[in-house]
Amino acid sequence: IFTESSFDEQPKRTSLGATGLMQLLPSTIKILGDPKGELPDHTVSITKKDAEKANANIAAGIRWLFWKKKLASIKLKREASWEEAVWEYKGVTLESKNNNEIKKKFLKIMKAYKK
């Protein structure tokens, strides 16, 4: 949440339309509510307006993070850590060696957060 919205409950909507504490994209909200989509057994139906509310936004964001952990595990061919799930959530390609700077920055944020 810190890296997405700095805990601001009313963050400005991004140019891509991301909203709320976890900065959910409209496409993510649509996927989360589609019973025939990527998360058929774990749908959560929220509107764009609901996504602006902290509790609904966090619930949907956590559901999305669980999905990203599963995707990271598939890509890595092993159980992904939660840090790797967040990398996947942030769009870092786990297999790529070209993302070392992004990974270093992310690890620095995680280290600071753990203090």
C-alpha positions as CSV (number, residue, x, y, z in Angstrom):
1,I,0.0,0.0,0.0
2,F,2.9,2.3,0.8
3,T,4.4,2.0,-2.6
4,E,1.0,2.4,-4.4
5,S,-0.6,5.2,-2.5
6,S,1.6,6.2,0.5
7,F,-1.4,5.2,2.7
8,D,-3.4,8.1,1.3
9,E,-7.1,7.0,1.4
10,Q,-8.0,9.4,-1.4
11,P,-5.1,9.2,-3.8
12,K,-5.3,10.9,-7.1
13,R,-6.5,8.5,-9.9
14,T,-3.5,7.7,-12.1
15,S,-3.5,8.3,-15.9
16,L,-4.2,4.5,-16.3
17,G,-7.3,4.9,-14.0
18,A,-5.9,3.1,-11.0
19,T,-7.8,4.0,-7.8
20,G,-7.7,3.5,-4.0
21,L,-5.1,2.5,-1.5
22,M,-3.8,-0.4,-3.6
23,Q,-4.2,1.5,-6.9
24,L,-6.4,-1.1,-8.6
25,L,-6.7,-0.7,-12.4
26,P,-10.1,-0.9,-14.0
27,S,-9.0,-4.0,-15.9
28,T,-8.1,-5.6,-12.5
29,I,-11.5,-4.8,-11.1
30,K,-13.1,-6.3,-14.1
31,I,-11.0,-9.5,-13.9
32,L,-11.7,-9.9,-10.2
33,G,-15.5,-9.9,-10.8
34,D,-15.5,-12.2,-13.9
35,P,-16.7,-15.7,-12.9
36,K,-15.4,-17.0,-16.2
37,G,-12.1,-15.1,-16.0
38,E,-8.7,-15.7,-14.4
39,L,-10.1,-16.2,-10.9
40,P,-13.2,-18.3,-11.3
41,D,-13.2,-19.7,-7.8
42,H,-12.2,-16.4,-6.1
43,T,-14.3,-13.6,-7.6
44,V,-14.9,-10.4,-5.8
45,S,-17.5,-8.1,-7.4
46,I,-16.8,-4.5,-6.7
47,T,-17.6,-1.4,-8.7
48,K,-15.2,1.4,-9.6
49,K,-16.9,3.5,-6.9
50,D,-16.5,0.6,-4.3
51,A,-12.8,0.5,-5.2
52,E,-12.4,4.0,-3.8
53,K,-13.4,2.7,-0.3
54,A,-10.5,1.5,1.7
55,N,-12.0,-1.8,2.9
56,A,-13.2,-2.9,-0.5
57,N,-10.0,-1.8,-2.2
58,I,-7.8,-3.7,0.3
59,A,-9.9,-6.8,0.0
60,A,-9.8,-6.8,-3.8
61,G,-6.1,-5.9,-3.7
62,I,-5.3,-8.9,-1.4
63,R,-7.3,-11.2,-3.7
64,W,-5.3,-9.9,-6.6
65,L,-2.0,-10.4,-4.7
66,F,-2.9,-14.0,-4.0
67,W,-3.5,-14.5,-7.7
68,K,-0.1,-12.8,-8.5
69,K,1.6,-15.2,-6.0
70,K,0.1,-18.2,-7.9
71,L,1.3,-16.7,-11.2
72,A,4.8,-16.1,-9.8
73,S,4.9,-19.7,-8.5
74,I,4.0,-21.0,-12.0
75,K,6.6,-18.8,-13.7
76,L,9.3,-19.8,-11.1
77,K,8.3,-23.5,-11.1
78,R,8.3,-23.4,-7.3
79,E,6.4,-21.8,-4.5
80,A,6.9,-18.1,-4.8
81,S,7.7,-16.0,-1.7
82,W,5.4,-13.1,-0.8
83,E,8.1,-10.7,-1.9
84,E,8.2,-12.4,-5.3
85,A,4.4,-12.1,-5.4
86,V,4.7,-8.4,-4.9
87,W,7.3,-8.2,-7.7
88,E,4.7,-9.9,-9.9
89,Y,2.0,-7.5,-8.6
90,K,4.3,-4.5,-9.5
91,G,4.9,-6.0,-13.0
92,V,8.6,-7.0,-12.5
93,T,9.4,-9.9,-14.8
94,L,10.7,-12.5,-12.4
95,E,12.8,-14.4,-15.0
96,S,14.5,-11.4,-16.5
97,K,18.0,-10.5,-15.5
98,N,17.4,-7.0,-17.0
99,N,15.3,-6.0,-14.0
100,N,18.0,-6.0,-11.4
101,E,17.7,-2.3,-10.8
102,I,14.0,-2.6,-10.2
103,K,14.5,-5.5,-7.9
104,K,17.2,-3.7,-5.9
105,K,14.9,-0.7,-5.5
106,F,12.0,-2.9,-4.4
107,L,14.2,-4.8,-1.9
108,K,15.4,-1.5,-0.5
109,I,11.8,-0.5,0.1
110,M,11.0,-3.8,1.7
111,K,14.0,-3.6,3.9
112,A,13.0,-0.1,5.1
113,Y,9.5,-1.3,5.7
114,K,10.6,-4.2,7.9
115,K,12.5,-1.8,10.3
